[in-house]
C-alpha cells in the first residue's frame, strides 16, 4: 500500500550469557518479510519493508529506524522479537547484543525511545507488535508477563499495540518449532487466513484469532491496546475468505497440508481435527474429502507421538478402499508410520512397492511419484541403506532438474548423505 512502511527488528545473539541466544529470530524476520511483502496478499512492497537483525549500536539503530520510518503517511508497522528487559523503575527495554540484564540503561533500546520515534511519524495509523520476554529467563523457562508491569508505557496515542505476554511457565520458543511461539502462530494466521472472516483481515481480527489459537494450545494469550480506529485497520487479504462453504473447506485443507509440509505435521493436529468436523457436517462423513483429511490427520497424530494410533487409523482407511491414488497415499503414509514404530525394514519394502505402483500407474514424473521416491530414499537412509538412498536421490535430482524444478530438499538430503558417505557407501 502506498504510504505504508514496515520495520522488523530482532536480536538473536547476546554478549551476556544471562541472555541466551534465540536462533529462530532470523527466521521469524525473514518469514514475516516474505508474508508482508507477498505480491498477492501482502501489506507493502519489498522496498518499504526494512529488516534490522542483531544491530549492536544503539545510535546506529536510531538512525536506521528514522530512515526506515521516513515516508510513512498512511500506516507504520514496527515489530520487535527478542528478549525484553525490565529496568529498575519497571520501564521496558528491548534487548540488543550488548544488553546487560541487570542494568539495561546502556546497550539496550529503551521502549520510550522507540515510542517517541513512532510518535514522530506522520503515519495516520501506527501498529506496534512486541514479541519479547524478560531477562534472566532461559529458553524453555517460565516467562513473566510484560503487560502487567509496563502497560502504561505502551499506550501510544492513535496506535494499536499487540504484545505477547509470556507467563504461566510457557516458553518463548517451543521445541522443534522454527519460530517463537507467538510469531509462528501470527504467521500461520496471515498465511492461512481466518475462515468465516471477511475478505480483508483487520489487526483486531488477527488479535482475536491469535488469542483463540494460543489459548487452545495452552500458550500465553496476547494482549492489545488500541486507540481511535486503529483496531479496524486492514492489514492483509484473508486467504481463507470464500463465499462457498465447500471451497472454504478445500482452502483450509490445502493451507493445513502446506503448513504441515513446511513446519511439521504436529503443528496442524488441532487444525485438521477441526477441519474434519466441519467437512463431516457439510459434506458427510463418507465423502472422499473427509477420507483425505483423515489420512493427513493420521500423520499428524503420529508426528505428535502416537504412532500406534496413527497406524490403526491408516489401516482402517486402507480397508475402506477408495480411488486408486488415495489408496496409494494411504499405503505411503502407513509406511511412514511404520518407520516411526521402528519397523524400518518393513517400511522400506512397503515403499518400494508403492513407488513401483506409482511409476506404473501414474508415470515417473507425476508429483506423487517423485514425492514417493524421496520418501523411500529417506526411509532407506534411516535403515542404513545409504547406497540405495543416494542412488534414489541422484536419479530424482536429475529428473527434477530436467523438468525445471529446483529440488532443493532433494539436494539437501543428498548433500548430507554424500558428506557422511563420500564414496557413496
GIJOFEN-V656368 format. One record per helix or strand of 2 or more residues. SS is the DSSP state (alpha for helix, beta for strand). FROM is the first residue (numbers start at 1). TO is the last residue. If there is no record, write none. Layout:
ss: <SS | SS>
from: <FROM | FROM>
to: <TO | TO>
This chain:
ss: <beta | alpha | alpha | beta | alpha | beta | beta | beta | alpha | beta | alpha | beta | alpha | beta | alpha | beta | alpha | beta | alpha | alpha | alpha | alpha | alpha | alpha | alpha | alpha | alpha>
from: <4 | 25 | 46 | 49 | 58 | 75 | 92 | 109 | 111 | 125 | 146 | 159 | 181 | 200 | 203 | 222 | 230 | 234 | 245 | 265 | 288 | 307 | 324 | 344 | 367 | 386 | 408>
to: <10 | 36 | 48 | 53 | 69 | 86 | 94 | 110 | 119 | 133 | 154 | 164 | 192 | 202 | 216 | 226 | 232 | 237 | 263 | 283 | 303 | 320 | 340 | 362 | 382 | 402 | 420>
